[in-house]
Amino acid sequence: MKKNIDVEVTGIRLEDETDTPIMLLLDPVTNRILPLWIGTIEAVSIAYAQEGIVHPRPQTHDLLINIIETLNASITEVCIVDLQDKTYFAEIKIINLDGEVTLSARPSDAIALALRSNSKICVDSNIFYNNSIELYSENTQEIQEFQSFINNISPDDFL
């Protein structure tokens, strides 16, 4: 059985050269971060979910959560399970009265749904350790600057 690492979305930042959003997934146990390059629309959706922003009319990810809940189902977890040709693959596990269903998804969409449903987010341990970055010490200036950036970013930065 594969082992998974539970992660948290620590934030989204823009890559300096291309302004491409990068979602950062943190393993709080090891202090390692897995960066995932994602689309702008998905970055905005994730940032809105982190901020608890609810629109008067449901956006796509909100609509999907509404559909799942209307069908008496719930998301139990989302997990990044594979990496092929520099593309990550995720799965969404949904439980309903008939049992559990697993759906393939893009990681950014899966995580946007997980944040809206307060579901567990994980990454296959081999994928995580082979592609994550170790943060050496929380006391270094670089880490402090990075944490300051994460704490001060808002959804409006992506518009």
Secondary structure, DSSP 4 states (H G I P E B T S, - for coil): ---EEE-EEEEEEE-TTT--EEEEEEETTTTEEEEEE--HHHHHHHHHHHHT---SS--HHHHHHHHHHHTT-EEEEEEEEEEETTEEEEEEEEEETTEEEEEEE-HHHHHHHHHHHT-EEEEEHHHHHHH-EE---TTSHHHHHHHHHHHH--GGGG-
